[in-house]
């Protein structure tokens, strides 16, 4: 942890920059969702999930202090990433299935 006011100020600056970045990407997410059409619903969802994944990564890395963790946490994080990617893939496959599509 921080022992001096200079170190605390450095952390506050980092948190401020990351917070402003998250706010900016929230506006980007809304703008992409409302005003940009990528041609298909699946691509629109994929872009939205990509932006959300970036924002979640920033929160985990900075605000949850994963940038100071040991190597074991990164191994667990890699497995978690593949699990989430698999869930995203299942979602995309369900969207393209003509039996379960409600449109």
N, C-alpha and C positions, 0 to 999 in steps of 0.2 A: 504494500500500500504506500501511499504518498506520505513522506515525512516532512516535507517543507512546503511553504506556500507556493513556490515556483512549480513544484510537481503537481500540486492540486490545480493550479491555473492551467497547466498543460492538459490535464485530464478534462477540465471544464471546456477548454477549447476543442478538444477531440469530440466530446459529447455534443457540443453545439453544432459542429460541422456535420456530424452524423445525423443529428436531429433535423437539421435543415435539408440534408440530402433525402431523408425519409419523407419529409413534407413535399419536396420537389417531385419525388417519384410517385407520391400519392396523386399529385396533380397530373403527372404523366399518365398514370393508370386511368384516371377519370377521362382524360382527353382521348386516350387510345380507345377506351370503351365506348365513348359517345360519338366521336367524330371520325374514326378510322375504321374502314372495313377491309379486311385482308382477303376477302373472297369467299371464305367458308367459316362456319361457326367453329369448327375444330381449330383452325389457325388462330382465330380471335381468342379462343380460350387458352391456347398454348402461349400466346404472347402475354396475356394477362397473368397466367401462372408463372411465366418466366420473370416478369417484373416483380410479382409477389415473392418468388423465391429469392431474388436478389435482396429485397427489403428484409425478408426473414433472416437471410444470412448476415446482413449488417447488424441486425438486432442481436442475433446469437453471438456474433464475433466480438462486438464492442460492448453492448449493454449487459450481456451475460458473461463477459470476461473470458471467452474462449481463446482469446489471443494470448492468454497467460497460462494455458493448460499444458499438460504433459502430452506425450505422443499417443498414449492409449486412448485419450478422448477423441483424437482424430481418426483412429481406426474405427471406433464406434460411430463416429459421424459419417464416415464413408459408407458403412453398412446401412445407416439410416438414410443416406442420400439414395442408395440403390433401391431401398424399400419404397421411398416416396416416389421415385421415378417409376417404379412398377405400378404403384397406385395411379399415377397420372396416366400411364399407358393403358391401364384397365378402363379408366374414365374415357379416354379417347376412343378405345375400341367399342365401348358401350354407346358412344355417340354415333358411331358409324353402323351399328347393328340395326337393320331394318325392322326387326321384330320388336325391339324395345324402344324404338324411336317414337315419340309421341307427337310428331308434327304432321 
